[in-house]
Amino acid sequence: MNCFFASCEIAQNPSLKGKKIAVAPNANNRRGIILAASYEARPYGVRSAMRVSDAQRKCPDLIIVEPSMGLYSEYSRKFFEYFLKITPLVEPASIDEGYLDITDVCKPDEALSLAEKIQQDLLRQFSLPCSIGIAPNKFLAKMASDMKKPLGITVLRKREIREKLWPLPIQEMYGVGKKTLATLLTIGIKTIGDLANFNNMELLKEVIGETNAVSLYSHANGNGSNEVDANRFNDVSSISNSQTFDHDEYDVNNMKLIIKLLTNTMCNRMEKHNFKAYNFVLQLKYSNFKTMSKSVSMVNPTSDNRRIYKLFENLFDEFYDDASPLRLIGVSANKLIEAKDEIKQFSIFDSLDSEQKEYQIDHLIKSINSDIGMNILKKGMPKITKTKNEKFDKFDKSWRDKK
């Protein structure tokens, strides 16, 4: 994805389109670090990892936007779900990039057309620009995807590496960091071609380590793994959901309703993947771009939407600032485990009978929902109106007799 964090902010707030923006935490802190910059800001020298003060010096009218990690995670989930509709062989490389094995999806001469469709669909459906590399292995695909930005598509065949890959500066090679770069320059390796044709492997191993030397040398010659690891989707560390308001929101009741809806959606996803979480985060973004978040951790993990909503409601009541209207609410569940791996911690004050009953009820509900193929059965909470005990007892007795 192209300048992903900035693109997400522009997608959520189209008024930012075409403007020079940068994403940075603590916007008022000039010592903060830029996380992403729009392509409109880059000609002025604004780059990621640059201090906000330096960026503003280069570009005085730069718009600084607070990061919304919940928003970025949600967009990431959306485009990876789109990828999975094309092929089940998808390997996420990070929050904003992944590898797709399309060998069985289309013929080789149709790959470019498929890439164009993916690029257009992501732009139309999510307003997110991306660049795509088409190649016989993951390393060459990664290098190809970086050759044309934004909205570029590059085909890189092994027979073309002498022409397209070798002339590139060695620092542009995927896997070459600052420390490795400095070492390679000392032994005369300035381009990828220099590395590919370096004839003293023993020296290379000595200066950057055997494993690193073998890997980089192989990549420079166009080799690399072509195995896409779809199982990396199982290594989920968090699940999040967020909602951006189309207007300034002042109504607390509406805010809490949104939190409840976001919580239900998040918990449904957790249940679908059989996850429970130990940690939960509520994020609030105000109309003045101020972003606040607070988290709470549990002794025992849960995916119960009622319990989690109550946690979020308490957090909301605790730190919501009504001085400014809201523009975004985000929720996330972190420190996930599979439900089967849960080890419940009981206190000496817990009622084991009560805990066991709750477990059996939850297990029964899940079993029934699984059998009917719908998540239609929910566990309710008793609501007793304020009546005299004797009237309630009389009603209770008559109901049992009738049953």
Buried (B, 14 or more C-beta within 10 A) or exposed (E): BBBBBBBBBBBBBEEBEEEBBBBBBBBEEBEBBBBBBBBBBBEBEBBBEBBBEBBBEBBEEBBBBBBBBBBBBBBBBEBBEBBBEBBBBBBBEEBBBBBBBBBEBBEEEEBBEBBEEBBEBBBEEBBBBBBBBBBBBBBBBBBBBBBEBEBBBBBBEBEBBEEBBBEBEBBEBBEBEEEBBEBBEEBEBEBBBBBBEBEEEEEBBEBBEEEBBEBBBBBBBBBBEBEBBBEBBEEBEBBBBBBBBEEEBEEEEEBBEBBBBBBBBBBBBBBEBEBBBBBBBBBBBBBEBBBEBBEBEBEEBBBBBBEBBEBBBEBBEEEBEEEBBBBBBBBBBBBBBEBEEEEEEEEEEEEEEEEEEEEEEBEEBBEEBEEEEEEEEEEEEEEEEEEEEEEEEEEEEEEEEEE
